[in-house]
Amino acid sequence: MTLGSRRSQARRAVARMLPPGVKRALHRIIDGGRALTVRGAARKGTADAPAAPVTAPVAARLPPLDMTAHIPRDHARQVGSQYYIEEAMRAQTPANPVMDLGCGDGASAEVFRSELPVVRWVGVDIVESSTVWDVQGEDVLVFDGVHLPFSDNSFPLVHTNQVFEHVRNPQALLLEIRRVLTPGGIFIGSVSQLEPYHAYSLWGGYTLYGWATLCRDAGLILEEARPSIDSIALITRQYEGAPPEHARYWELSPLNVEIDTWAVETDASVLAVNARKLQFCGQFAFRVRKPLDTPAS
């Protein structure tokens, strides 16, 4: 079978996943996006400059955004937030203690301990959480959604798994994460980019540019982002009621398979493959760092 045939098969597999209504909606979105691109190009350079963020003095101490610097060049595998837990805890000097922000039922405690049994894990979630109150045998605190109940420079690692699409004041919380991180500490996890409403989510997700900008305005640097499940698989899974056979897409989703096939056919670089997967992913994993010379607050 030729590469072109495999690519066609992959596209047909993606197309078969989509219900007719979703297909029609996507066609409308794509056609509308093309029109907007043309109209936007005509206006390029004429829009008013955006208002400076309130945290501009913090961001001014950081280097300008480079929108390719955070795209990996080593591999283009689909990963989740656990990828960065393993990376951090297998380092020569593993992070300890660690905070799981939006810890829910506390499941990540065992993930961290599977890598470093002696790690001190601290969970934090909002008072309104329906699961945090049932956590037993762990250090867990509740907070108001903005003000973390810790002193400055308390943690070398903060982890959050699919939380920020539920955060009402993301900029304020990112500033708090910077405050409690030690200089050089890391903020790792995953977040939505193109995901339908779920579990009281406030936002459909963050573009990579938006996430990098929010982090930078809070005095943090997005070092790396990797693609997770693709957006079409994520949308279809929810549309069809999360059937069991879709669970495999958390490990490898169809659009990511098609992009891998495209990469072989075109001899695309790892950078190009990651860029394409990140553009169309439903979620992405990330590693963000507090610079060594950045004050806590």
Rosetta blueprint (number, residue, H / E / L):
1 M L
2 T L
3 L H
4 G H
5 S H
6 R H
7 R H
8 S H
9 Q H
10 A H
11 R H
12 R H
13 A H
14 V H
15 A H
16 R H
17 M H
18 L L
19 P L
20 P H
21 G H
22 V H
23 K H
24 R H
25 A H
26 L H
27 H H
28 R H
29 I H
30 I H
31 D H
32 G H
33 G H
34 R H
35 A H
36 L H
37 T H
38 V H
39 R H
40 G H
41 A H
42 A H
43 R H
44 K L
45 G L
46 T L
47 A L
48 D L
49 A L
50 P L
51 A L
52 A L
53 P L
54 V L
55 T L
56 A H
57 P H
58 V H
59 A H
60 A L
61 R L
62 L L
63 P L
64 P L
65 L L
66 D L
67 M L
68 T L
69 A L
70 H L
71 I L
72 P L
73 R L
74 D L
75 H L
76 A L
77 R L
78 Q L
79 V L
80 G L
81 S L
82 Q H
83 Y H
84 Y H
85 I H
86 E H
87 E H
88 A H
89 M H
90 R L
91 A L
92 Q L
93 T L
94 P L
95 A L
96 N L
97 P L
98 V E
99 M E
100 D E
101 L E
102 G L
103 C L
104 G L
105 D L
106 G L
107 A L
108 S H
109 A H
110 E H
111 V H
112 F H
113 R H
114 S H
115 E H
116 L L
117 P L
118 V L
119 V L
120 R L
121 W E
122 V E
123 G E
124 V E
125 D E
126 I E
127 V L
128 E L
129 S L
130 S L
131 T L
132 V H
133 W H
134 D H
135 V L
136 Q L
137 G L
138 E L
139 D E
140 V E
141 L E
142 V E
143 F E
144 D L
145 G L
146 V L
147 H L
148 L L
149 P L
150 F L
151 S L
152 D L
153 N L
154 S L
155 F E
156 P E
157 L E
158 V E
159 H E
160 T E
161 N E
162 Q L
163 V L
164 F H
165 E H
166 H H
167 V L
168 R L
169 N L
170 P H
171 Q H
172 A H
173 L H
174 L H
175 L H
176 E H
177 I H
178 R H
179 R H
180 V H
181 L E
182 T E
183 P E
184 G E
185 G E
186 I E
187 F E
188 I E
189 G E
190 S E
191 V E
192 S E
193 Q L
194 L L
195 E L
196 P L
197 Y L
198 H L
199 A L
200 Y L
201 S L
202 L L
203 W L
204 G L
205 G L
206 Y L
207 T L
208 L H
209 Y H
210 G H
211 W H
212 A H
213 T H
214 L H
215 C H
216 R H
217 D H
218 A L
219 G L
220 L L
221 I E
222 L E
223 E E
224 E E
225 A E
226 R E
227 P E
228 S L
229 I L
230 D E
231 S H
232 I H
233 A H
234 L H
235 I H
236 T H
237 R H
238 Q H
239 Y H
240 E L
241 G L
242 A L
243 P L
244 P H
245 E H
246 H H
247 A H
248 R H
249 Y H
250 W H
251 E L
252 L L
253 S L
254 P H
255 L H
256 N H
257 V H
258 E H
259 I H
260 D H
261 T H
262 W H
263 A H
264 V H
265 E H
266 T H
267 D L
268 A L
269 S L
270 V H
271 L H
272 A H
273 V H
274 N H
275 A H
276 R H
277 K H
278 L H
279 Q H
280 F H
281 C E
282 G L
283 Q E
284 F E
285 A E
286 F E
287 R E
288 V E
289 R E
290 K L
291 P L
292 L L
293 D L
294 T L
295 P L
296 A L
297 S L
